[in-house]
């Protein structure tokens, strides 16, 4: 709050004709009673009324009534709301004072009005007592008073007098007698202090004036403040004048609008166009914010000013129809029955426990709180695992509306934020259009393929536009360029899907809660086919009435293993559809099914020869052949690292198999580690000078990269150089360092699935990957033993057997001639 000065002080000034110096010398160092004021600063020589209400102050006044010649000190407190201030709550500078009169105010209880004469300045050293009234140690602070003939001081005071009189004339809040009082004060010092005390300044500013030891500095300071106040006063008057002019203009426009309305009524068009009436009727039922309502009716008024035959009319009408078509503040009631939601999610999707658990947690918290910002969830995993279809199940479980937009290939920022209405053919963005289609402001909103949004094009950056949509702190006021008003998206449950997180910008990724949806093992695919795919495709092909038609488990497994190569079930669904189409054709042709139970022997007749064969472990008959595990975008795979030796000049390493830079570096690291530890492997170091090493990773047309084959390559080289067999049915994955330390890698679950498909029974991996194994359900781990290692020596100790392969390479090293 600004100043709370009592303007009665203007009529209470005492024009002191005596020796001003002697007046200011009253007061002494030492302990004195203290009166603490709120929002009031006294200056030497000025008579001021003080309203007394606090108990310590009332007690002091009673004491002063008994001893009217008692000198006391007056200080102002910093915060007027503090009832019992301490020394830290009081300004350091104050004044000595003496009582002139005490007045009891009628009808105010214990409140008194104390009229005091301020004397010289003092400072507060410490407070000694607070009861029955404040007492403290004070110290005199003399002022430097100019002599009577000081021309600079006299001129400055006269300038101050003129400025204050002009200010009082302009200020309607200051009584007229203040001008009279200022004109009749003859003493320059009293006039200066009276103005400092009475002007409507901040308390901090008055204290700064009181602190000025030299009165010349004080008068210059108050002059600067007066000039500032006069400028503020002139600005206020200018604003008031302009406001009156604007009001007159508004009244004129109002009368003109009334005349237009009367003319329309005379012409039989008083209610405006039929579209206007329909828009207004819809608007009256909307639960939109006040600022949106004001913007809408402002745009409706613009519609009245347009000719219905003009192009602008249709543009304006489309905009208004979009606004009333949005579900402002309309929400569907959530069904928060957790048991029902669990049943629906389990019925529609097999597995996906982490996703289901997160949705149920959100519903549980929502049921407890009653209101909650929706999470921003990103489901990532290989294609065909059910990420997109899961959104429909979540919407059904919560009884919310469901909308979906595909972001794949989106290259224009306006598709998210909309086009400005200045453009021809402008329309809202896809977010707003989807909300309008849903008919509620809290749908389940699927942002499909968010990792395939085009970035940094000539039309803007759509991924950056998504930052506002997917930020819970911002999307409560999402701004669409077409609407040009804020829309609340905070209750929308956004679920994004992605196959690869590496292509998503980091700021966008940071705003989402990442949940991995990994691939399915064969057993899970069999269950999904039985529960969902086969019944669905029977209906699609018109065979749903043949209840006895079925695939047995072996037939489904054959389709999975030999006709698909994926982590999801999309290709499996296509193969099932293909098989049923063949049967539908035969039924339509022969009016009967050739058989009702589909077994593995019928699969080839329906689907043709198998295009794939299971990755099978190839045994350990050859030295230098080691099974590794790899992760791909469609799941895990096994790969074979092959190392062969050939006579030559040595020191030559050949790498083939379409390897990336990281994998090549892993091979170089592995070879250097083997050379450095040849003694441990009992390898003659001269082999490296006479034999060339060739490392190959089969399926050369397939690009391969990554560090996870480090221990596999090191074991392959060691096996080739020692001609020792590698342990049967063993696969491995792990990165290595130059010191031989084994580092953890990712994609563990997918790699385990690949190992199980290939018949692997033992997997070697880094000890730090054990935490990943602990999070994987037991069903995935059945039949596999894990061996955790810390360095390459541990890998060799387990993986390399003492058995030499059949027909080992006979290393013969010729002694160099000296």
Buried (B, 14 or more C-beta within 10 A) or exposed (E): EEEEBBEBBBEBBBBBEEEBEEBBBBBBEEBBBBBBBBBBBBBBBBBBBBBBEBBBBBBBBEBBEEEEEBBBBBBBBBEBEEEEBEEEEBBBBBBBBBBBEBEEEEEEEEBBBBBBBBBBBBBBBEBEEBEEBBBBBBEBBEBEBBEEEBEEBBEBBEEBBEBBBBBBEEBEEBBEEBBEBBEEBEBBBBBBBBBBBBBBBEBEBBBBBBBBEEBBEBBBBBBEBBEEBBEEBEEEEEEEEEEEEEEEEEEEEEEEEEEEEEEBEEEEEEEBBEBBEEBBEBBEEBEBBEEBBEBBBEBBEBBBEBEEEEEEBEBBBBBBEBBBBBBBEBBBEBBBBBEBBBEBBBEBBBBBEBBBEBBBEBBEEBEEEEEBEBBBBBBBBBBBBBBBEBBBBBBBBBBBBBBBBBBEEBBBBBBBBBBEBEEEEBBBBBBBBBBBEBBBBBBBBBBBBBBBBBBEEEEBBBBBBBBBBBBBEBBBEBEBBBBBBBBBBBBBBBBBBBBEBEBBBEEBBEBBEBBEBBBBBBBBBBBBBBBBBBEBBBEBBEBEEBEEBBBEBEBBBBBBBBBBBBBBBBBBBBBBBBBBBBBBEBBEEEEEBEEEEBEBEBBEEBBEEBEEEEBEBEEBEBBBBBBBBBBBEBBBBBBBBBBBBEEEEEEEBEBEBBBEEBBBEBBBBBBEBBBEBBEEBEBEEBBBEBBBBBBBBEEEEEEBBBBBBBBBBBBBBBBBBBBBBBBEBBBBBBBBBEEBBBBBBEBBBBBBBBBBBBEBBBBBBBBBBEEBBEEEEEEBBEEBEBBBBEBBBBBBEBBBBEEEBEEEBEBEEEEEEE
